[in-house]
Amino acid sequence: LESVVVGWVGFVPGILHVVVLWKFPLQSRRAFLDKYENIGFHDWHCVVPHYKRDDGREEIDMMVGCYYPTGSTDSQQYPDVSLLIEGQVDSVGLSLMQGISPSVFSWISRFGCGVMKNAPIIQEEKFIPVIFSHGNGMSRTLYSNVCRSMASSRAKVVVFSVGHGDGSACSYKTPNTKEVKYYESHTSEHEKAGITVKALKVRQAGRRAEEATSLVHHLFNGKGELFPGLSREQLDLSQLTIAGQSFGCSTSTSCGQIDSRIKNCILLDPWLRPNEGRGDLVPCLKQKTLIVCTEVFNQVFLKYGYNNLDYLRQILDYNN
């Protein structure tokens, strides 16, 4: 905790409620972040060839954020980005996802992810690259902190977070225009077009897999630095890993089924039902797979008669 707020509520009969709050800082933000390894952050507009085409006739246009260990402590030259998101933007997106007022989520603007933007990457011989796919809606701050936690000089890991443009993020910016777009809920317009909720998610799952797999293709076949200070030669592509949370696990499993260059999968609270409606996937996931399930998350789906683990049992290669 950085600080604690103590409150008192009083009542004057027939007149009003009185609320008094005191905020007591427990430690400075810098001291709070100094307990953890310094992590740098760099985001860039990534235009890569579609993974199915090398002729340049079709490209994937997306934003990619990279989280990496940095030895820099110069907070003036490389400012600590306390918020990687615009809190109000996330609030609007979450309200569209949940169908309630944005004011309910306004507290999100108080939370952030501590990183040092554009700080130099620490010089290691090789880093294990991890591609991360976010979940359905929710706060980008949550996903930013997951990525920050995975990036490490001890584990020699850098994380590439795909900014999916499929409409499943609570809010995102288009790469070219920087226009803010919000979560795409299933509406009456979809129904008129004959698009069911499941069909919408299947479509989004396909778009996500195209983006992530095209990034894989770019890591192997692109030229030059990925961004200033990070070259492909610094990546141990023999240990390429793809990770996801919730809906992001649909991305990571389908990419593993599509692309054998991916060697490891990390599934955090997997939600895989959108992949069941796709006909382009091989039946077996051969990568080494780490599955982390919280009991509460899976119980939500059990109420609707769906067990996320059933689909996993069908696709995992127990001989590998």
Buried (B, 14 or more C-beta within 10 A) or exposed (E): EEEEEEEEEEEEEEEEEEEEEEEEEEEEBEEBBEEEBBBBBBBBBBEBBBBEEEEEEEEBBBBBBBBBBBEBEEEEEBEBBEBBBBBBBBBBBBBBBBEEEBEEBBEBBEBBBBBBEBBBBBEBEEBBBBBBBBBBBBBBBBBBBBBBBBBBBEEBBBBBBBBBBBBBBBBBBBBEEEEEBBBBBBEEEBEEEEBEEEBBBBBBBBBBBBBBBBBBBBBEEBEEEBBEBBEBEBBBBEBBBBBBBBBBBBBBBBBBBBBEBBBBBBBBBBBBBBBBBBEEBEEBBBBBBEBEBEEEBBEEBEEEEBEBBEBBEEBBEEEE
